[in-house]
């Protein structure tokens, strides 16, 4: 990503934005009509790089796993998962946001289907396996889309990750040594499991930020929320205006009452004065 944007690893957010704007103008497909397919690929790669490096959390995760992502995984970490996930962090793994075989929706639908199948393989034969939500296609509705992201963003693998074991129990001289071996092996299994879960969750976040279906629905949701907010503010202002009007009317009634009382008092004083004069 740093090479794509032609910036240093310690580049600031502002430097990354400047580099992106400069290259976006240069690489935009409209500026390269002589080779639209290559221009579209390079521009997509540029946008992907900027999306990652402009997000502090995603950039931090990318930096800590950069070598694995660039290499696309060497297979050593996929002994048990049997799936190399690193290539799927790159926009090069798909071609356009389509339902074609190499399109965004098909590529990731097949990937998560394969991940779920591998999870099922490690379950007990007598255990019922409920299929994980599918990534769907370009026409998947919002309800199913939310179900997919809700499930996979909190993914927890059922795998044992026994391949992470450091010790072979057959080499234990006694029970005490075996228990120590089991303890250390469990630490390694848990460590590898956490890393795998985190890798899946980060991939889901990576995809979600680029999923046009999700972005479109989020824009709709945001618009509805904004409309609802404006409606609440409007009602609140109307309520305040009504309360203010009622207060003014109350003050006006109080003022008129005081004037009437003053007039009555004046009339009573005048009547008393007349009475005294006659007397």
C-alpha positions in Angstrom: 0.0 0.0 0.0 2.8 2.4 0.8 4.4 1.7 -2.6 1.1 2.1 -4.4 0.7 5.6 -2.8 4.5 6.3 -3.1 4.8 7.3 0.5 7.0 6.3 3.4 5.9 3.9 6.1 5.9 6.8 8.7 3.9 9.1 6.4 1.3 11.2 8.1 -2.4 11.1 7.3 -2.1 14.5 5.5 0.8 13.2 3.4 -1.2 10.1 2.5 -4.2 12.2 1.5 -2.0 14.5 -0.7 -0.4 11.5 -2.4 -3.8 9.9 -3.0 -5.3 13.0 -4.6 -2.3 13.5 -6.8 -2.3 9.8 -8.0 -6.1 9.7 -8.3 -6.0 12.4 -10.9 -3.2 10.7 -12.8 -4.6 7.1 -12.6 -8.3 7.8 -13.0 -9.8 5.7 -15.9 -11.1 8.8 -17.6 -7.5 10.0 -17.9 -6.4 6.7 -19.4 -8.9 5.9 -22.1 -6.3 4.0 -24.2 -6.2 1.2 -21.6 -9.4 1.3 -19.5 -9.1 -2.2 -18.0 -5.6 -1.6 -16.7 -6.5 1.9 -15.6 -9.5 0.6 -13.6 -7.3 -2.1 -12.0 -4.7 0.4 -10.9 -7.3 3.0 -9.7 -9.0 0.3 -7.7 -5.7 -0.7 -6.1 -5.0 2.9 -5.3 -8.4 3.4 -3.6 -7.9 0.2 -1.7 -4.5 1.4 -0.4 -5.8 4.7 0.6 -8.8 3.1 2.4 -6.5 1.0 4.5 -3.8 3.6 5.3 -6.3 6.4 6.0 -8.0 4.4 8.7 -5.8 4.3 11.9 -7.1 0.9 13.1 -6.9 -0.8 9.7 -3.5 0.7 9.1 -2.1 -0.5 12.4 -3.4 -4.0 11.7 -2.0 -3.9 8.1 1.4 -2.8 9.4 1.6 -5.6 11.9 0.7 -8.2 9.2 2.2 -6.5 6.2 4.8 -9.1 5.3 2.2 -11.9 5.4 -0.2 -9.9 3.2 2.4 -9.0 0.7 3.7 -12.6 0.4 0.1 -13.8 0.3 1.0 -16.4 3.0 3.6 -19.1 2.6 1.2 -21.9 3.6 2.8 -22.6 6.9 0.0 -21.0 8.9 -2.7 -22.8 6.8 -1.7 -26.3 7.8 -5.0 -26.8 9.7 -7.2 -24.1 8.2 -6.2 -25.2 4.7 -7.1 -21.7 3.5 -4.7 -19.0 2.7 -6.6 -15.8 3.7 -3.9 -13.2 3.1 -4.5 -12.7 -0.7 -8.1 -11.8 0.1 -6.9 -8.6 1.8 -6.0 -7.3 -1.6 -8.3 -5.9 -4.2 -6.3 -8.0 -6.7 -8.3 -11.0 -5.6 -11.4 -9.9 -7.5 -12.2 -8.1 -10.7 -15.0 -5.5 -10.3 -18.1 -5.5 -8.1 -20.0 -8.1 -10.1 -21.5 -11.6 -9.7 -19.1 -13.0 -12.3 -16.9 -15.8 -11.2 -14.0 -13.5 -10.5 -16.2 -10.7 -9.3 -16.2 -9.2 -5.7 -19.4 -11.0 -4.6 -18.6 -14.4 -6.0 -15.0 -14.4 -4.7 -16.0 -13.6 -1.2 -19.1 -15.7 -1.2 -17.1 -18.8 -2.2 -14.4 -17.9 0.4 -16.7 -17.8 3.4 -18.6 -20.8 2.2 -15.3 -22.7 2.2 -14.4 -21.4 5.6 -17.7 -22.6 7.0 -17.2 -26.0 5.3 -13.8 -26.4 7.0 -15.5 -25.5 10.3 -18.1 -28.2 9.7 -15.3 -30.8 9.0 -13.9 -30.4 12.4 -17.2 -30.9 14.2 -18.3 -34.2 15.7 -20.2 -36.3 13.2 -23.2 -36.4 15.5 -23.2 -32.7 16.0 -25.7 -30.6 14.0 -24.0 -28.0 11.9 -26.0 -24.8 11.2 -24.7 -23.1 8.0 -23.2 -19.7 8.6 -24.9 -16.8 6.8 -23.9 -16.5 3.2 -22.2 -13.5 1.7 -24.8 -13.5 -1.0 -24.7 -11.7 -4.4 -25.1 -8.1 -5.6 -28.9 -8.3 -4.9 -28.8 -9.6 -1.4 -31.2 -7.7 0.8 -30.1 -5.6 3.8 -31.5 -8.0 6.4 -29.4 -10.9 5.2 -26.4 -8.6 4.8 -26.7 -7.5 8.4 -26.9 -11.1 9.5 -23.8 -12.0 7.5 -21.7 -9.2 9.0 -23.1 -9.7 12.5 -22.1 -13.4 12.5 -18.7 -13.1 10.8 -17.5 -10.0 12.6 -17.8 -12.0 15.9 -16.5 -15.2 14.4 -15.1 -17.8 16.7 -13.6 -20.9 15.2 -14.4 -24.4 16.5 -11.1 -25.8 15.3 -8.7 -27.5 17.8 -5.5 -26.1 16.3 -3.7 -29.2 17.5 -1.0 -28.5 14.9 0.2 -25.7 17.2 1.3 -28.2 19.8 4.9 -27.8 20.9 5.1 -31.2 22.7 4.2 -34.8 21.9 2.6 -36.4 24.8 4.2 -39.8 24.1 7.5 -38.2 25.1 6.3 -37.4 28.6 8.2 -39.3 31.3 5.4 -39.1 33.9 2.0 -37.5 34.6 3.4 -34.3 35.9 5.4 -33.7 32.8 2.4 -34.6 30.6 0.2 -32.1 32.5 2.9 -29.4 31.9 3.0 -30.4 28.2 -0.8 -30.2 28.0 -0.7 -26.7 29.6 1.9 -25.4 27.2 0.1 -26.9 24.2 -3.2 -25.4 25.2 -1.5 -22.0 25.4 -0.2 -22.4 21.9 -3.5 -23.7 20.6 -5.4 -20.8 22.2 -2.9 -18.3 20.8 -3.2 -19.6 17.2 -7.0 -19.8 17.5 -7.1 -16.1 18.7 -4.9 -15.1 15.8 -7.1 -17.0 13.3 -10.3 -15.5 14.7 -8.8 -12.0 14.5 -7.7 -12.6 11.0 -11.2 -13.6 9.9 -12.7 -10.6 11.7 -10.2 -8.1 10.2 -11.0 -9.6 6.8 -14.7 -9.1 7.4 -14.1 -5.5 8.4 -11.9 -5.0 5.3 -14.6 -6.3 3.0 -17.4 -4.4 4.7 -15.7 -1.1 4.1 -15.7 -1.9 0.4 -19.0 -3.7 0.0 -21.1 -1.4 -2.2 -24.4 -3.1 -1.0 -23.5 -2.3 2.6 -22.3 1.3 1.8 -25.5 1.9 -0.1 -27.7 0.7 2.7 -25.8 2.6 5.3 -26.3 5.7 3.2 -30.1 5.0 3.2 -30.1 4.3 7.0 -28.1 7.5 7.6 -30.5 9.5 5.5 -33.5 8.1 7.4 -31.8 8.7 10.8 -31.0 12.3 9.7 -34.6 12.8 8.5 -35.9 11.4 11.8 -33.5 13.6 13.7 -34.7 16.7 11.8 -38.3 15.7 12.5 -37.6 15.3 16.2 -35.8 18.7 16.2 -38.8 20.3 14.4 -41.3 18.9 16.9 -39.1 20.0 19.7 -38.9 23.6 18.3 -42.7 23.5 17.8 -43.2 22.4 21.4 -40.9 25.1 22.6 -42.7 27.7 20.5 -46.0 26.5 21.8 -44.8 26.6 25.4 -43.4 30.1 24.9 -46.7 31.2 23.4 -48.6 29.7 26.3 -46.3 31.5 28.7 -46.8 34.8 26.9 -50.6 34.3 26.9 -50.4 33.5 30.6 -48.4 36.7 31.2 -50.8 38.7 29.2 -53.8 37.3 31.2 -51.9 38.1 34.4 -51.3 41.7 33.1 -54.9 42.2 32.2 -56.0 40.8 35.6 -53.7 43.2 37.4 -55.1 46.1 35.3 -58.6 45.1 36.1 -57.8 44.8 39.8 -56.2 48.3 39.7 -59.3 49.7 38.0 -61.6 48.1 40.6 -59.5 49.5 43.4 -59.5 53.0 41.9 -63.3 52.8 41.5 -63.7 51.7 45.1 -61.5 54.5 46.3 -63.5 57.0 44.3 -66.8 55.7 45.7 -65.4 55.9 49.2 -64.2 59.5 48.6 -67.7 60.4 47.3 -69.3 58.8 50.3 -67.0 60.7 52.7 -67.8 63.9 50.9 -71.5 63.4 51.1 -71.2 62.6 54.8 
